[in-house]
């Protein structure tokens, strides 16, 4: 028997039954947020201010997820998507939203994620640093071959379906020229294309990297087998068609997923790296090198880190998850000593090469897991004046944050690409005696829901 209390607890929406609602904001993950009698409904493809009809496909006790059926009254924040591939393509989710609204939404997402961290004290979140020109900003793109003959990007929510991309507005015209040339080559060659479900086929991916400072380009063809003689002719064609290409590579990935590392990398033409610059520092970037995909905003990121660090020249700095040394080298110019820790041995080797390339001898890089390497580093070098960490999207985690607290560093700078994992990590520091002084959001990924931010914390005296 259903009681009055049970009926009261029932959500006001039902699976498969259309509802009309107003979208009031955008959430992390890209969906719009609306309410029916106060009950939250997430709807993709919407903009703040839209009046929409949506069809719930999942209904939980506290929220529902719905498909967009129709926009009944469009928001003034809507804008026509300039890319003909927008919608099916999984590369962008917010091209239909005016860029100013995107940036404001990201700033609000950061504020909301951190709003309960400091208890009664308000969190100081600065205005977001947005892009002046939010197109053609990516310095790395990965396109996928498919047995149907297309070359493009994964369809939204489908690992085995590819949207054919003629030209991507997130990369430069020169990079799009490489995409066109490789597509034409693949169409006339007899080389098979990889099918992820069957795990069969040869051509797998095209990776394009571009250096903003030097204009150098890299093109890499990823296959499942090492011997593909036809790729030599492709390399010659690419170099002849684009003089800025510094290297054409052949990488081998026989595994089930598209993740790194590659089994082998062969240089077909030129050299295995391009050279880019950030904040006056030069970096060699190989095929597997992690480097921020938005060079212009990465420079803004370095400027914020340097401002928060407030180095006077005599400090010892730890740079955790240091990658190829982007922050390590920037801070080494103003610190006595910088110690970088990174689990990927190849990245540590590249960081050391970049330090030598820039003539910086006061930087030391160590390969190892941060949680295990940090206590040994602190025991050897003494208390650092500053700990900087830039962990992966999943965050550092409580055990690493406790290791950071054990260093008793007066200042901690946390660089995050995910505000939902930043918040619990900061909670650990706040519980351990640190105070959150400032948070700076930066938009490194226009037309997506992703947002970077830098948090400054100081230890109570």
VOMARLO-653397 format. One record per residue (C-alpha): chain; x, y, z. Coordinates in pm, whole numbers, plus 50000, padded with zeros to 5 digits. Example, Ala and Ser with C-alpha at 12.3 -4.5 7.8 and 13.67 -1.06 7.14 Angstrom:
<"A", <51230, 49550, 50780>> <"A", <51367, 49894, 50714>> 
END
This chain:
<"A", <50000, 50000, 50000>> <"A", <50138, 50344, 49902>> <"A", <50112, 50597, 50184>> <"A", <50084, 50975, 50163>> <"A", <50445, 51000, 50280>> <"A", <50562, 50770, 49998>> <"A", <50373, 50977, 49741>> <"A", <50529, 51293, 49880>> <"A", <50877, 51148, 49830>> <"A", <50815, 51055, 49467>> <"A", <51012, 51274, 49221>> <"A", <50787, 51514, 49025>> <"A", <50917, 51373, 48693>> <"A", <50881, 51028, 48541>> <"A", <51108, 50834, 48309>> <"A", <50999, 50872, 47946>> <"A", <50741, 51146, 48015>> <"A", <50822, 51490, 47873>> <"A", <50859, 51789, 48105>> <"A", <50890, 52162, 48037>> <"A", <51149, 52354, 48233>> <"A", <51374, 52660, 48234>> <"A", <51753, 52617, 48229>> <"A", <51916, 52837, 48490>> <"A", <52284, 52742, 48470>> <"A", <52549, 52512, 48323>> <"A", <52704, 52235, 48529>> <"A", <53049, 52078, 48527>> <"A", <53022, 51802, 48268>> <"A", <52856, 52030, 48012>> <"A", <52484, 51984, 48081>> <"A", <52229, 52252, 48159>> <"A", <52049, 52250, 48493>> <"A", <51674, 52308, 48524>> <"A", <51414, 52237, 48792>> <"A", <51065, 52096, 48808>> <"A", <50902, 52193, 49141>> <"A", <51253, 52234, 49279>> <"A", <51366, 51892, 49153>> <"A", <51693, 51910, 48954>> <"A", <51694, 51791, 48592>> <"A", <52016, 51780, 48384>> <"A", <51968, 51843, 48011>> <"A", <52254, 51845, 47755>> <"A", <52263, 52084, 47460>> <"A", <52099, 52368, 47650>> <"A", <52197, 52724, 47748>> <"A", <52112, 52935, 48055>> <"A", <51780, 53106, 47989>> <"A", <51643, 52837, 47755>> <"A", <51286, 52718, 47795>> <"A", <51299, 52354, 47685>> <"A", <51102, 52033, 47663>> <"A", <51303, 51737, 47789>> <"A", <51245, 51362, 47827>> <"A", <51393, 51203, 48143>> <"A", <51574, 50875, 48084>> <"A", <51711, 50830, 48435>> <"A", <51529, 50938, 48753>> <"A", <51703, 50923, 49090>> <"A", <51584, 51037, 49431>> <"A", <51769, 51369, 49410>> <"A", <51789, 51441, 49035>> <"A", <51700, 51328, 48685>> <"A", <51891, 51310, 48358>> <"A", <51698, 51392, 48042>> <"A", <51737, 51418, 47666>> <"A", <51661, 51749, 47497>> <"A", <51341, 51717, 47290>> <"A", <51296, 52079, 47179>> <"A", <51401, 52434, 47262>> <"A", <51067, 52608, 47304>> <"A", <51209, 52953, 47380>> <"A", <51581, 53004, 47304>> <"A", <51801, 53196, 47544>> <"A", <51972, 53520, 47439>> <"A", <52293, 53342, 47542>> <"A", <52254, 53096, 47252>> <"A", <52467, 53143, 46942>> <"A", <52480, 52950, 46614>> <"A", <52761, 52690, 46634>> <"A", <53017, 52781, 46363>> <"A", <53137, 52421, 46321>> <"A", <52931, 52196, 46090>> <"A", <53042, 51893, 46294>> <"A", <52909, 52026, 46624>> <"A", <52657, 51797, 46787>> <"A", <52768, 51445, 46690>> <"A", <53137, 51531, 46743>> <"A", <53255, 51477, 47096>> <"A", <53524, 51746, 47084>> <"A", <53306, 52041, 47190>> <"A", <52988, 52063, 47399>> <"A", <52931, 52439, 47433>> <"A", <52968, 52587, 47084>> <"A", <52597, 52678, 47101>> <"A", <52665, 52903, 47403>> <"A", <52814, 53252, 47367>> <"A", <53178, 53244, 47477>> <"A", <53129, 53510, 47747>> <"A", <52856, 53293, 47897>> <"A", <53080, 52986, 47884>> <"A", <53354, 53167, 48075>> <"A", <53108, 53301, 48335>> <"A", <52967, 52948, 48381>> <"A", <53314, 52807, 48445>> <"A", <53387, 53076, 48703>> <"A", <53057, 52992, 48875>> <"A", <53139, 52619, 48868>> <"A", <53467, 52686, 49050>> <"A", <53293, 52906, 49307>> <"A", <53022, 52648, 49366>> <"A", <53273, 52364, 49402>> <"A", <53471, 52552, 49666>> <"A", <53194, 52745, 49840>> <"A", <53175, 52523, 50151>> <"A", <53548, 52473, 50197>> <"A", <53634, 52764, 50421>> <"A", <53340, 52740, 50660>> <"A", <53219, 53088, 50749>> <"A", <53501, 53261, 50561>> <"A", <53427, 53336, 50193>> <"A", <53655, 53181, 49933>> <"A", <53836, 53444, 49730>> <"A", <53776, 53334, 49369>> <"A", <53911, 53581, 49118>> <"A", <53740, 53661, 48786>> <"A", <53823, 53396, 48526>> <"A", <54101, 53462, 48274>> <"A", <53923, 53403, 47944>> <"A", <54065, 53395, 47591>> <"A", <54059, 53696, 47362>> <"A", <54026, 53459, 47064>> <"A", <53873, 53124, 47166>> <"A", <53931, 52945, 46834>> <"A", <54228, 52758, 46683>> <"A", <54393, 52738, 47023>> <"A", <54482, 52369, 47046>> <"A", <54844, 52269, 46986>> <"A", <54765, 51896, 46984>> <"A", <54485, 51697, 46817>> <"A", <54429, 51323, 46783>> <"A", <54214, 51195, 46496>> <"A", <54098, 50835, 46459>> <"A", <54071, 50610, 46153>> <"A", <53760, 50393, 46120>> <"A", <53685, 50088, 45903>> <"A", <53399, 50278, 45736>> <"A", <53664, 50494, 45568>> <"A", <53634, 50809, 45778>> <"A", <53905, 50998, 45965>> <"A", <53781, 51215, 46248>> <"A", <53694, 51245, 46616>> <"A", <53498, 51013, 46842>> <"A", <53125, 51063, 46847>> <"A", <52991, 51186, 47177>> <"A", <52952, 50891, 47411>> <"A", <53068, 50625, 47163>> <"A", <53414, 50469, 47172>> <"A", <53371, 50282, 46844>> <"A", <53198, 50545, 46628>> <"A", <53381, 50830, 46453>> <"A", <53250, 51162, 46323>> <"A", <53427, 51249, 45995>> <"A", <53604, 51584, 46036>> <"A", <53683, 51787, 45727>> <"A", <53824, 52083, 45918>> <"A", <53844, 52145, 46294>> <"A", <53807, 52501, 46424>> <"A", <54011, 52421, 46734>> <"A", <54334, 52369, 46538>> <"A", <54520, 52588, 46288>> <"A", <54465, 52594, 45914>> <"A", <54808, 52437, 45864>> <"A", <54711, 52147, 46093>> <"A", <54387, 52107, 45900>> <"A", <54597, 52087, 45583>> <"A", <54783, 51790, 45732>> <"A", <54449, 51630, 45821>> <"A", <54329, 51666, 45461>> <"A", <54652, 51524, 45317>> <"A", <54644, 51219, 45543>> <"A", <54276, 51159, 45468>> <"A", <54350, 51166, 45094>> <"A", <54643, 50926, 45138>> <"A", <54437, 50680, 45342>> <"A", <54154, 50689, 45090>> <"A", <54382, 50581, 44804>> <"A", <54600, 50335, 44998>> <"A", <54525, 49969, 45050>> <"A", <54596, 49995, 45425>> <"A", <54324, 49861, 45653>> <"A", <54179, 50068, 45938>> <"A", <54155, 49962, 46298>> <"A", <53820, 49832, 46427>> <"A", <53812, 49861, 46809>> <"A", <53548, 49593, 46866>> <"A", <53725, 49333, 46652>> <"A", <54071, 49466, 46746>> <"A", <54182, 49426, 46388>> <"A", <54318, 49663, 46123>> <"A", <54634, 49867, 46068>> <"A", <54577, 50246, 46059>> <"A", <54476, 50369, 46402>> <"A", <54534, 50743, 46466>> <"A", <54675, 51066, 46328>> <"A", <54836, 51291, 46589>> <"A", <54920, 51653, 46502>> <"A", <55126, 51881, 46729>> <"A", <55205, 52246, 46665>> <"A", <55438, 52491, 46841>> <"A", <55281, 52833, 46888>> <"A", <55611, 53016, 46932>> <"A", <55808, 52864, 46643>> <"A", <55530, 52745, 46413>> <"A", <55684, 52399, 46390>> <"A", <55451, 52108, 46318>> <"A", <55467, 51736, 46390>> <"A", <55255, 51465, 46228>> <"A", <55246, 51108, 46357>> <"A", <55066, 50805, 46215>> <"A", <54977, 50543, 46476>> <"A", <54939, 50186, 46353>> <"A", <54902, 49845, 46514>> <"A", <55211, 49697, 46342>> <"A", <55569, 49825, 46300>> <"A", <55630, 49755, 45931>> <"A", <55430, 49991, 45704>> <"A", <55652, 50085, 45407>> <"A", <55379, 50301, 45247>> <"A", <55417, 50558, 45526>> <"A", <55752, 50672, 45382>> <"A", <55572, 50808, 45076>> <"A", <55317, 50982, 45300>> <"A", <55599, 51147, 45496>> <"A", <55753, 51281, 45176>> <"A", <55417, 51414, 45062>> <"A", <55352, 51590, 45394>> <"A", <55695, 51756, 45409>> <"A", <55665, 51872, 45046>> <"A", <55320, 52020, 45113>> <"A", <55394, 52199, 45442>> <"A", <55744, 52348, 45496>> <"A", <55679, 52405, 45869>> <"A", <55668, 52032, 45941>> <"A", <55968, 51953, 46161>> <"A", <55903, 51581, 46185>> <"A", <55684, 51297, 46059>> <"A", <55671, 50997, 46291>> <"A", <55537, 50642, 46290>> <"A", <55417, 50514, 46627>> <"A", <55304, 50160, 46706>> <"A", <55019, 50076, 46943>> <"A", <54908, 49711, 46927>> <"A", <54706, 49730, 47249>> <"A", <54329, 49746, 47302>> <"A", <54317, 50116, 47404>> <"A", <54446, 50440, 47255>> <"A", <54647, 50529, 47564>> <"A", <55022, 50586, 47596>> <"A", <55296, 50471, 47591>> <"A", <55360, 50355, 47237>> <"A", <55542, 50028, 47173>> <"A", <55784, 50207, 46938>> <"A", <55832, 50539, 46758>> <"A", <56018, 50572, 46426>> <"A", <56116, 50899, 46258>> <"A", <56005, 50895, 45893>> <"A", <56125, 51248, 45816>> <"A", <56292, 51531, 46010>> <"A", <56335, 51499, 46388>> <"A", <56132, 51347, 46674>> <"A", <56037, 51674, 46845>> <"A", <55918, 52031, 46793>> <"A", <56030, 52333, 46996>> <"A", <55783, 52567, 47165>> <"A", <55823, 52845, 47421>> <"A", <55632, 52962, 47727>> <"A", <55729, 53268, 47929>> <"A", <56061, 53293, 47747>> <"A", <56152, 52928, 47818>> <"A", <56208, 52680, 47536>> <"A", <56066, 52327, 47549>> <"A", <56133, 52025, 47332>> <"A", <55805, 51845, 47275>> <"A", <55803, 51486, 47155>> <"A", <55511, 51274, 47049>> <"A", <55446, 51141, 47401>> <"A", <55535, 51460, 47589>> <"A", <55264, 51607, 47811>> <"A", <55236, 51978, 47732>> <"A", <54939, 52205, 47798>> <"A", <54724, 52196, 47483>> <"A", <54659, 52572, 47488>> <"A", <54994, 52751, 47470>> <"A", <54860, 53106, 47510>> <"A", <54661, 53023, 47824>> <"A", <54941, 52802, 47957>> <"A", <55153, 53116, 47963>> <"A", <54881, 53288, 48167>> <"A", <54886, 52987, 48399>> <"A", <55260, 53024, 48451>> <"A", <55218, 53394, 48526>> <"A", <54959, 53319, 48797>> <"A", <55178, 53049, 48954>> <"A", <55474, 53286, 48958>> <"A", <55261, 53560, 49119>> <"A", <55128, 53326, 49389>> <"A", <55479, 53188, 49456>> <"A", <55621, 53529, 49551>> <"A", <55978, 53402, 49532>> <"A", <56262, 53624, 49645>> <"A", <56560, 53419, 49527>> <"A", <56655, 53203, 49823>> <"A", <56370, 52952, 49838>> <"A", <56354, 52576, 49795>> <"A", <56056, 52463, 49585>> <"A", <55897, 52123, 49529>> <"A", <55716, 52077, 49198>> <"A", <55503, 51762, 49224>> <"A", <55367, 51599, 48907>> <"A", <55618, 51821, 48727>> <"A", <55583, 51672, 48377>> <"A", <55843, 51817, 48142>> <"A", <55923, 52099, 48384>> <"A", <55693, 52381, 48272>> <"A", <55649, 52522, 48623>> <"A", <55984, 52396, 48754>> <"A", <56183, 52597, 48502>> <"A", <55969, 52909, 48539>> <"A", <56020, 52907, 48917>> <"A", <56388, 52809, 48896>> <"A", <56468, 53152, 48757>> <"A", <56355, 53304, 49090>> <"A", <56434, 53029, 49344>> <"A", <56752, 52889, 49495>> <"A", <56660, 52530, 49416>> <"A", <56367, 52347, 49255>> <"A", <56300, 51975, 49294>> <"A", <56062, 51816, 49044>> <"A", <55892, 51479, 49098>> <"A", <55716, 51290, 48817>> <"A", <55622, 50922, 48783>> <"A", <55687, 50902, 48406>> <"A", <56057, 50842, 48346>> <"A", <56037, 50978, 47991>> <"A", <55894, 51306, 48121>> <"A", <56175, 51334, 48379>> <"A", <56431, 51285, 48105>> <"A", <56261, 51551, 47893>> <"A", <56247, 51790, 48190>> <"A", <56622, 51755, 48246>> <"A", <56682, 51821, 47876>> <"A", <56463, 52131, 47892>> <"A", <56653, 52259, 48196>> <"A", <56981, 52219, 48005>> <"A", <56826, 52381, 47695>> <"A", <56746, 52689, 47905>> <"A", <57074, 52694, 48096>> <"A", <56915, 52625, 48437>> <"A", <57139, 52426, 48669>> <"A", <56943, 52472, 48995>> <"A", <56673, 52217, 48906>> <"A", <56672, 51850, 49001>> <"A", <56420, 51598, 48867>> <"A", <56328, 51264, 49024>> <"A", <56124, 50981, 48875>> <"A", <55882, 50823, 49120>> <"A", <55535, 50809, 49269>> <"A", <55472, 51135, 49453>> <"A", <55327, 50969, 49763>> <"A", <55638, 50758, 49813>> <"A", <55899, 51001, 49682>> <"A", <55790, 51306, 49882>> <"A", <55892, 51188, 50234>> <"A", <56236, 51082, 50110>> <"A", <56283, 51414, 49930>> <"A", <56188, 51612, 50241>> <"A", <56421, 51404, 50458>> <"A", <56707, 51475, 50218>> <"A", <56653, 51845, 50144>> <"A", <56473, 51978, 50453>> <"A", <56150, 52176, 50469>> <"A", <56055, 52342, 50138>> <"A", <55943, 52703, 50126>> <"A", <55681, 52620, 49862>> <"A", <55510, 52304, 49739>> <"A", <55349, 52322, 49395>> <"A", <55138, 52034, 49268>> <"A", <54962, 51983, 48936>> <"A", <54803, 51636, 48959>> <"A", <54603, 51451, 48691>> <"A", <54229, 51508, 48650>> <"A", <54148, 51259, 48926>> <"A", <54327, 51478, 49183>> <"A", <54611, 51399, 49421>> <"A", <54407, 51216, 49686>> <"A", <54413, 51224, 50063>> <"A", <54734, 51027, 50113>> <"A", <54935, 51263, 49893>> <"A", <54779, 51568, 50057>> <"A", <54881, 51435, 50399>> <"A", <55237, 51391, 50270>> <"A", <55228, 51754, 50153>> <"A", <55118, 51864, 50500>> <"A", <55401, 51667, 50658>> <"A", <55652, 51887, 50474>> <"A", <55518, 52186, 50675>> <"A", <55574, 52409, 50374>> <"A", <55458, 52767, 50448>> <"A", <55285, 52793, 50109>> <"A", <55114, 52545, 49877>> <"A", <55003, 52613, 49520>> <"A", <54758, 52362, 49374>> <"A", <54703, 52368, 48996>> <"A", <54387, 52178, 48905>> <"A", <54203, 52089, 48585>> <"A", <53901, 51953, 48773>> <"A", <53725, 52159, 49044>> <"A", <53530, 51856, 49164>> <"A", <53851, 51676, 49268>> <"A", <54025, 51997, 49377>> <"A", <53768, 52056, 49652>> <"A", <53827, 51736, 49856>> <"A", <54203, 51773, 49823>> <"A", <54188, 52130, 49953>> <"A", <53968, 52012, 50239>> <"A", <54258, 51796, 50357>> <"A", <54490, 52097, 50364>> <"A", <54237, 52318, 50541>> <"A", <54188, 52051, 50809>> <"A", <54567, 52037, 50848>> <"A", <54612, 52403, 50932>> <"A", <54628, 52575, 50594>> <"A", <54414, 52869, 50486>> <"A", <54287, 52921, 50132>> <"A", <54401, 53267, 50021>> <"A", <54306, 53290, 49655>> <"A", <54174, 53090, 49360>> <"A", <54231, 53192, 48998>> <"A", <54021, 53017, 48728>> <"A", <54169, 53011, 48376>> <"A", <53990, 52896, 48061>> <"A", <54230, 52665, 47879>> <"A", <53955, 52475, 47696>> <"A", <53696, 52703, 47528>> <"A", <53378, 52530, 47404>> <"A", <53423, 52246, 47654>> <"A", <53317, 52225, 48019>> <"A", <53676, 52190, 48143>> <"A", <53829, 52468, 48352>> <"A", <54176, 52510, 48501>> <"A", <54232, 52689, 48830>> <"A", <54519, 52777, 49062>> <"A", <54470, 52778, 49439>> <"A", <54705, 52946, 49689>> <"A", <54716, 52820, 50047>> <"A", <54925, 52940, 50341>> <"A", <55006, 52761, 50662>> <"A", <54887, 52920, 50985>> <"A", <55173, 53046, 51200>> 
END
